Amino acid sequence: MSPNLDSPIKTQMAVSVLTHTLNYEYHRSNQSEGKPSGRRRVFVQTETGCVLGIELDRADNAHTVKRRLQIALNVPTDESSLTFGDLVLKNDLSAVRNDSPLLLTRNSMHRSSSTPCLSPTGKDIHQQRDRSGPIEVLVCSSRCSRTRQLVKDVVKAIKNGVAPLPVHSGLGGAYYFRNTKGESVAIVKPTDEEPFAPNNPKGFTGKALGQPGLKRSVRVGETGFREVAAYLLDYDHFANVPPTVLVKITHSVFHVNEGVNSNTSGKAVDRKRSAVSKIASFQQFIPHDYDASDHGTSSFPVAAIHRIGILDIRIFNTDRHAGNLLVRKLEGATGRFGAQTELIPIDHGLCLPESLDDPYFEWIHWPQASIPFCEDELKYIANLDPVKDSEMLRMELPMIREACLRVLILSTIFLKEAAAFGLCLAEIGEMMSREFRGMEEAPSELEVVCIEARRLIAEKVVISPVISPNYDDTIQFDIDYEEADPVMPKSPSFNFGSRGRISRNPLSRLEESLEEQEEDDENIEHNMEDTTYCSAAREWPPHVSRLSLLKTMTRCWE
């Protein structure tokens, strides 16, 4: 992929990214947060997966919550932090909403293998018992009303002795929960049974909750709320994402690895143990005939591929393969594999990374993705508002990290700009994907756009050192995960801000190319229409005019 940074669509998108993001940061800095009052309930999870529901009152603070955890779970809480998404809670708990999940993490202290989970004894411990029900829906409003009845059906089945069924496929722990008829109606994925998580039932362990996971831009234990976010962002059921909520759920079927939450030794935990509480995603199970990997994809409906692709672009999905597209034959369909099929996208736990990663869109190579968007799809894209989307997620999923929301805003702006210039789904997906050359991985077109946006902001800072006191001090576009990790190497990120504080750029070789290219293209304005937009392997659509893009870019500044 050629780092052709003078490409007009890149320049236009860079300016649009800059403009929209600054507007988002301005709006966020002026946003007033409601202060919860009265009694609230929270669900605190330790980094090894133990969960306890706690009733809070106005006198509670982080210290009293940790003390109650220490009594109830017999876990050490010294030198530990109580976190709520990005926020490290101190004395003030006013930012914590009712039914929110909190995470207790230990700071550089030894990890004890003797931390019993939910095994209280004594009078004081009795007062700290979790009194919540078998399934409690977390931080969800009326948007999750479709799922609440499903939760009631599952609770009724549990009380009638209908046991869940473990799912044997996949890398993480998952369970089919059934109704009173024995029908699978929901799939539950505990956050502490994800790949690399402490209680993963398939041997993929080694990380604590909150550390970099299967994707270094997605932390262990945080795929559950991403599943919910994908559903919440699928307005009007546009892409057909099944209803999904985040729950605290208690059952004896869940897996607990030996030595993680018990002080016994051996190869397996006794399955006759008492019920274990987990934080998990709870998604409606959709009966289907097969998944997209079982058959050829060429006869899938164009509209279905487009709608799923639009969602994948918005949420920067790093794991869209044929195996997580369910296929259901509609009534009246002819043949084993006819055109009358419905696609159901699932498994969105690796969307909304904290940094720009390499997305995976298998549909890029499908013929439907090369067909232009229809008018209804273009209208849907044009009406997307990434700032409102981020505000909605912050309200519905207050534990979501701001870095995830920045990626949502960036990718949505990118989708809107690219679609407005007439690019098809495949072209947009290719622009977001990295290219491998030999043993090296070249940055994607989107990452190059971010570099261009950084350059434009740097130039603006030179011209006008103070943009506005209302803007956040720093706007960050991460390219790779920031934390060092023994398994996954550290990669730096870059920041650009209103006061010009710019850290080093992991794609410095592209900046060098930019400087060289600017020297060679001093007179580029005289031959704008002759400039190519991308590498020889992927030419830009001939109808996209550099001049019209530059005019649009100018209007963005006005």
C-alpha positions in Angstrom: 0.0 0.0 0.0 1.6 3.2 -1.1 1.7 6.0 1.6 0.3 8.5 -0.9 -0.6 11.1 1.7 -1.6 13.8 -0.8 -4.6 11.7 -1.9 -7.6 13.9 -1.8 -9.9 11.4 -0.2 -7.3 10.9 2.5 -6.9 14.6 3.0 -10.7 15.2 3.0 -11.2 12.4 5.5 -8.4 13.6 7.7 -10.0 17.0 7.9 -13.4 15.5 8.6 -11.9 13.3 11.3 -10.3 16.4 12.8 -13.5 18.5 12.6 -15.9 15.9 13.9 -13.6 14.8 16.7 -13.0 18.2 18.0 -16.7 18.8 18.0 -17.2 15.5 20.0 -14.5 16.5 22.5 -16.1 19.9 22.9 -19.5 18.4 23.5 -18.1 15.9 25.9 -16.3 18.5 28.0 -19.5 20.5 28.4 -21.7 17.5 29.2 -23.2 17.4 32.7 -23.3 14.1 34.4 -26.3 13.2 36.5 -25.4 12.3 40.1 -27.1 9.2 41.4 -28.8 9.5 44.7 -30.1 7.1 47.3 -29.3 3.4 47.5 -27.8 1.7 44.5 -26.6 -1.8 43.8 -23.3 -2.7 42.1 -21.7 -6.0 41.1 -18.0 -6.1 41.9 -15.8 -8.6 40.1 -12.3 -9.5 41.1 -9.6 -10.0 38.5 -9.9 -13.8 39.0 -13.6 -13.8 38.3 -15.3 -13.7 41.7 -18.5 -11.6 41.7 -20.4 -10.1 44.5 -23.5 -7.9 44.4 -23.3 -5.0 47.0 -26.0 -2.6 48.1 -24.5 0.9 48.3 -25.7 3.9 50.3 -24.6 7.5 50.3 -22.0 6.9 53.0 -20.2 4.2 51.0 -16.9 4.9 49.2 -14.2 2.8 47.5 -12.6 1.9 50.8 -15.8 0.5 52.3 -16.7 -1.4 49.2 -13.2 -3.1 49.2 -13.6 -3.8 52.9 -16.9 -5.6 52.3 -15.4 -7.6 49.5 -12.5 -8.6 51.7 -15.0 -9.9 54.3 -17.4 -11.7 51.9 -14.9 -13.2 49.5 -11.8 -13.5 51.7 -9.7 -11.8 49.1 -6.9 -9.4 49.9 -7.8 -5.8 49.0 -4.7 -3.9 50.1 -2.9 -2.2 47.3 -5.8 -2.8 45.0 -7.8 -0.5 42.8 -11.6 -0.4 42.2 -12.2 0.6 38.6 -15.3 1.5 36.6 -14.2 1.5 33.0 -11.4 4.1 32.7 -12.2 5.6 36.1 -10.3 4.5 39.1 -12.7 5.0 42.0 -11.4 6.8 45.1 -13.8 8.1 47.8 -16.5 9.4 45.5 -18.8 6.8 44.0 -21.2 9.3 42.5 -20.3 8.4 38.9 -21.4 4.8 39.4 -24.8 4.0 38.1 -27.2 1.5 39.6 -26.5 -2.2 38.6 -23.1 -1.3 37.3 -20.2 -3.8 37.1 -17.0 -2.8 38.9 -13.6 -4.5 38.7 -11.2 -4.9 41.6 -7.6 -5.2 40.4 -4.4 -5.7 42.4 -1.5 -3.3 41.9 1.8 -5.1 41.6 1.1 -7.4 44.6 1.6 -11.2 44.7 -1.2 -13.3 43.5 -2.6 -15.7 46.0 -3.8 -19.0 44.9 -6.1 -19.2 47.9 -8.9 -16.8 47.3 -12.2 -18.7 47.8 -15.1 -17.4 45.8 -18.4 -16.7 47.5 -17.7 -18.8 50.5 -18.6 -16.5 53.5 -18.6 -17.5 57.1 -19.3 -15.7 60.4 -21.8 -13.0 61.4 -20.1 -10.1 59.6 -19.8 -12.2 56.4 -23.4 -13.1 56.6 -24.3 -9.4 56.3 -22.3 -9.2 53.0 -24.0 -12.1 51.3 -25.1 -11.5 47.7 -28.9 -11.3 47.8 -29.4 -10.7 44.1 -31.4 -13.2 41.9 -30.2 -15.9 39.6 -29.9 -13.4 36.7 -29.7 -9.7 37.1 -29.5 -7.4 34.0 -26.8 -4.8 34.4 -26.9 -1.1 33.4 -29.5 -1.4 30.7 -32.6 0.7 30.1 -35.7 0.3 28.0 -33.5 -0.6 25.0 -33.1 -4.0 26.5 -36.8 -4.6 27.1 -36.9 -7.3 24.5 -34.4 -9.4 26.5 -36.0 -9.0 29.9 -38.8 -11.4 29.1 -36.2 -13.9 27.9 -34.4 -13.5 31.1 -37.6 -14.3 33.1 -38.1 -17.4 31.0 -34.6 -18.7 31.7 -34.9 -18.0 35.4 -38.2 -19.9 35.5 -36.4 -22.8 33.7 -33.5 -22.7 36.2 -35.9 -22.9 39.1 -37.6 -25.9 37.5 -34.3 -27.7 37.2 -33.6 -27.3 33.5 -29.8 -27.3 33.3 -27.8 -25.2 30.8 -25.7 -27.0 28.1 -22.0 -26.2 27.7 -20.9 -25.1 24.2 -17.9 -27.2 23.1 -16.9 -25.2 20.1 -14.9 -21.9 20.2 -12.0 -20.8 22.4 -14.0 -19.4 25.3 -16.6 -20.7 27.7 -20.2 -20.5 26.5 -23.5 -22.1 27.6 -26.9 -22.6 26.1 -29.6 -21.7 28.6 -33.0 -23.2 28.0 -36.6 -22.5 28.7 -39.0 -24.8 30.5 -39.6 -26.7 27.3 -35.9 -27.6 27.1 -35.4 -25.3 24.0 -32.2 -23.3 23.8 -33.2 -19.7 24.0 -30.0 -17.8 25.1 -26.3 -18.2 24.8 -24.3 -16.9 27.9 -20.6 -16.1 27.7 -18.9 -15.4 31.1 -16.3 -12.7 31.0 -13.9 -14.7 33.2 -14.0 -17.7 30.7 -12.9 -15.7 27.7 -9.6 -16.8 26.0 -6.7 -16.1 28.3 -9.1 -15.4 31.2 -8.5 -17.1 34.6 -11.4 -19.5 34.3 -11.2 -20.4 30.7 -12.4 -24.0 30.4 -10.4 -24.9 27.4 -6.9 -24.3 28.6 -6.4 -20.8 27.2 -5.5 -19.1 30.5 -2.6 -16.9 31.8 -4.1 -13.4 32.1 -5.9 -11.5 34.7 -9.1 -9.6 33.9 -8.2 -6.2 32.5 -4.9 -7.3 30.7 -4.5 -7.4 26.9 -6.3 -10.4 25.5 -6.7 -12.3 22.3 -6.4 -9.0 20.5 -4.0 -6.7 22.3 -6.5 -3.8 21.8 -9.3 -5.6 23.6 -8.7 -6.4 27.3 -9.5 -9.8 28.9 -13.0 -9.7 30.4 -14.3 -6.8 28.3 -15.8 -8.6 25.3 -19.1 -8.9 27.0 -20.0 -5.3 26.9 -18.8 -5.1 23.3 -21.4 -7.7 22.4 -24.0 -5.5 24.0 -22.7 -2.4 22.3 -23.0 -4.0 18.8 -26.7 -4.7 19.6 -27.3 -1.2 20.9 -25.7 0.4 17.8 -27.8 -1.8 15.4 -30.6 0.8 15.2 -33.9 -0.5 13.9 -32.4 -4.0 13.7 -30.7 -2.9 10.5 -28.0 -5.6 10.5 -30.1 -8.2 12.5 -27.9 -8.5 15.6 -29.7 -10.6 18.2 -30.9 -8.9 21.4 -28.0 -8.8 23.9 -27.6 -7.6 27.5 -24.9 -7.8 30.2 -25.9 -9.8 33.2 -24.7 -11.1 36.5 -25.7 -14.7 36.4 -25.4 -17.5 39.0 -25.3 -21.2 38.3 -23.3 -24.3 39.2 -22.7 -25.2 35.5 -20.0 -22.5 35.2 -16.4 -23.4 35.1 -13.9 -22.5 37.8 -10.3 -23.5 37.2 -8.4 -25.3 39.9 -6.3 -22.9 42.1 -8.0 -19.8 40.8 -10.9 -19.4 43.2 -10.2 -22.2 45.6 -7.5 -23.4 47.9 -7.7 -27.1 46.8 -5.4 -28.9 44.4 -6.0 -31.4 41.7 -7.0 -31.5 38.0 -10.6 -30.6 38.3 -13.1 -28.8 40.5 -15.9 -30.9 41.9 -19.0 -30.3 39.8 -21.1 -30.7 42.9 -19.9 -27.3 44.1 -22.3 -24.6 45.0 -23.5 -22.1 42.4 -20.9 -19.6 41.1 -21.7 -16.0 40.1 -20.4 -14.6 36.8 -20.5 -11.4 34.8 -21.5 -12.4 31.3 -23.1 -11.4 28.0 -26.6 -12.9 27.5 -27.7 -13.1 23.9 -30.9 -14.5 22.4 -30.2 -17.7 20.7 -31.5 -17.7 17.1 -32.4 -21.1 15.6 -30.6 -21.4 12.3 -29.8 -24.0 9.6 -26.1 -23.5 9.3 -23.4 -20.8 9.3 -21.9 -19.0 6.3 -18.8 -21.2 6.3 -20.8 -24.3 5.6 -21.8 -23.2 2.1 -20.9 -20.9 -0.7 -21.6 -17.2 -0.1 -22.3 -16.0 -3.6 -26.0 -16.3 -3.4 -26.4 -14.5 0.0 -28.7 -11.4 -0.3 -26.8 -8.3 -1.2 -28.8 -6.2 1.2 -27.8 -8.5 4.1 -24.1 -8.4 3.3 -24.2 -4.6 3.0 -26.0 -4.1 6.3 -23.7 -6.4 8.2 -20.7 -4.7 6.5 -21.9 -1.2 7.4 -22.2 -2.3 11.1 -18.8 -4.0 10.9 -17.2 -0.8 9.6 -18.9 1.4 12.3 -17.7 -0.9 15.2 -14.3 -1.6 13.6 -14.9 -5.4 13.9 -11.7 -7.3 14.1 -13.3 -10.7 13.8 -15.9 -10.9 11.1 -15.6 -14.4 9.5 -18.1 -16.7 7.9 -18.4 -18.8 11.0 -20.0 -16.0 13.0 -22.7 -15.3 10.3 -25.7 -17.6 11.0 -27.9 -18.5 8.0 -31.5 -19.2 8.3 -33.7 -20.3 5.5 -36.9 -18.4 5.2 -40.3 -20.0 4.8 -41.1 -20.7 1.2 -37.5 -20.8 0.1 -36.7 -23.3 -2.6 -33.8 -25.6 -2.7 -31.2 -26.3 0.0 -29.4 -23.0 -0.5 -31.7 -20.5 -2.2 -31.8 -16.7 -2.3 -34.5 -16.6 0.4 -32.1 -16.7 3.4 -31.6 -14.5 6.4 -28.2 -13.7 7.9 -27.7 -13.2 11.6 -24.4 -11.7 12.7 -23.0 -12.9 16.1 -19.8 -12.8 18.1 -19.0 -9.1 18.4 -16.7 -9.4 21.4 -13.7 -8.2 19.4 -15.3 -5.0 18.1 -14.6 -1.4 19.3 -10.9 -1.9 20.0 -9.1 0.6 22.2 -6.8 1.4 19.3 -6.6 1.1 15.5 -6.0 -2.6 14.9 -6.2 -4.7 11.8 -9.9 -5.4 11.2 -11.0 -8.7 9.6 -13.8 -8.4 7.1 -14.2 -11.7 5.3 -17.0 -10.2 3.2 -14.4 -8.0 1.4 -13.9 -10.9 -1.0 -17.5 -11.6 -1.6 -19.1 -10.2 -4.8 -22.0 -8.5 -2.9 -19.5 -6.2 -1.3 -18.4 -4.7 -4.6 -22.0 -3.7 -5.6 -22.7 0.0 -4.9 -24.9 0.9 -1.9 -28.6 1.4 -2.6 -30.4 4.7 -1.8 -31.8 3.3 1.5 -28.3 2.2 2.6 -26.8 5.6 1.7 -29.6 7.3 3.6 -29.0 5.2 6.7 -25.2 5.9 6.6 -25.8 9.7 6.1 -28.1 9.7 9.1 -25.6 8.1 11.4 -24.4 10.5 14.2 -21.2 9.1 15.8 -21.4 11.7 18.6 -24.9 10.7 19.6 -23.8 7.0 19.3 -21.0 7.6 21.8 -23.3 9.4 24.1 -25.8 6.6 24.0 -23.2 4.0 24.7 -21.8 6.1 27.6 -25.3 6.2 29.0 -26.2 2.5 28.4 -22.7 1.0 29.1 -21.0 3.5 31.5 -18.1 1.1 31.9 -17.1 1.5 28.3 -13.7 3.1 27.8 -13.3 6.4 26.0 -10.7 4.9 23.7 -13.4 2.6 22.3 -15.7 5.5 21.7 -13.0 7.4 19.8 -12.6 4.4 17.5 -16.4 4.3 17.0 -16.4 8.0 16.1 -13.4 7.7 13.8 -14.7 4.7 11.9 -18.2 6.1 11.6 -16.9 9.3 10.1 -14.7 7.3 7.8 -17.7 5.3 6.6 -19.8 8.4 6.1 -17.1 10.2 4.1 -16.2 7.2 2.0 -19.8 6.4 1.2 -20.5 10.0 0.3 -17.7 9.9 -2.3 -19.2 6.8 -3.9 -17.0 4.0 -2.6 -18.5 0.6 -2.2 -18.3 -1.6 0.9 -15.3 -3.7 -0.4 -13.3 -0.5 -1.1 -14.0 0.9 2.3 -13.1 -2.3 4.0 -9.9 -2.5 2.1 -9.0 1.0 3.1 -9.3 0.0 6.7 -7.3 -3.2 6.4 -3.5 -3.5 6.7 -1.5 -5.0 3.9 1.3 -7.5 4.3 4.4 -7.2 2.2 6.8 -10.0 2.7 7.3 -10.2 6.5 6.2 -6.6 7.1 2.7 -5.2 7.8 2.0 -1.9 6.1 -0.4 0.6 7.7 -3.9 0.8 6.4 -5.3 3.8 4.4 -7.3 4.7 7.5 -4.1 4.8 9.6 -2.5 7.0 7.0 -5.5 9.3 7.2 -5.0 9.6 11.0 -1.4 10.6 10.4 -2.6 13.2 7.9 -5.1 14.5 10.5 -2.3 14.8 13.0 -0.2 16.8 10.6 -3.1 19.1 9.9 -3.7 19.7 13.6 0.0 20.3 14.1 0.0 22.9 11.4 -3.2 24.5 12.9 -1.5 24.6 16.3 1.5 26.4 14.8 -0.8 29.0 13.2 -3.1 29.3 16.3 -1.5 27.9 19.4 -4.8 28.1 21.4 -7.9 26.6 19.6 -10.4 26.8 22.5 -10.1 26.4 26.2 -13.2 24.2 26.1 -11.5 21.4 24.0 -10.0 18.5 25.9 -6.3 18.9 26.2 -5.5 15.9 24.1 -7.3 14.0 21.4 -5.8 10.6 20.9 -5.8 8.2 18.0 -4.0 5.1 19.0 -2.4 2.9 16.4 -1.4 0.0 18.7 -2.0 -1.0 22.3 -0.1 1.1 24.8 0.6 -1.3 27.7 3.7 -3.5 27.8 2.9 -7.2 28.1 5.2 -10.2 28.4 3.4 -12.1 25.6 2.4 -9.3 23.3 5.2 -6.7 22.6 4.6 -3.1 23.4 3.8 -0.7 20.5 3.8 3.0 21.1 0.8 5.2 20.2 0.6 8.8 19.1 -1.3 11.7 20.4 -2.2 15.1 19.0 -3.8 17.9 21.0 -5.0 21.4 21.1 -1.8 22.6 22.7 0.5 20.7 20.4 1.8 18.1 22.8 2.6 15.3 20.3 4.3 12.1 21.3 6.2 9.8 19.0 4.5 8.2 16.1 4.8 4.4 15.6 4.5 5.0 11.8 7.4 7.4 11.6 8.5 5.9 8.3 5.3 7.1 6.8 5.9 10.6 8.1 9.3 10.5 6.5 7.6 9.4 3.3 5.2 12.3 3.7 8.1 14.8 4.0 9.8 13.4 1.0 6.6 13.4 -1.0 5.8 17.0 -0.1 9.1 18.0 -1.4 8.4 16.2 -4.7 4.9 17.5 -5.0 5.2 21.3 -4.4 3.3 22.0 -7.6 0.7 19.3 -7.1 -2.1 21.8 -7.4 -1.4 22.2 -11.2 -2.2 18.6 -12.0 -4.7 17.6 -9.3 -6.9 15.6 -11.7 -4.0 13.4 -12.7 -3.1 12.2 -9.2 -3.8 8.6 -8.4 -5.6 7.8 -5.1 -4.0 4.6 -4.0 -1.5 1.9 -4.9 -1.4 0.3 -8.3 -3.0 -2.8 -6.7 -6.2 -0.8 -5.9 -7.1 2.2 -8.0 -9.6 4.7 -6.8 -12.9 5.0 -8.6 -12.3 7.4 -11.6 -15.4 9.4 -10.9 -14.0 10.7 -7.6 -12.7 14.1 -8.4 -9.7 15.5 -6.4 -10.9 19.0 -7.0 -14.4 18.3 -5.7 -12.9 16.7 -2.6 -10.7 19.6 -1.9 -13.7 22.0 -2.2 -15.5 19.8 0.3 -12.5 19.9 2.5 -12.4 23.7 2.4 -16.1 23.8 3.4 -15.2 21.7 6.5 -13.0 24.4 7.7 -15.6 27.1 7.2 
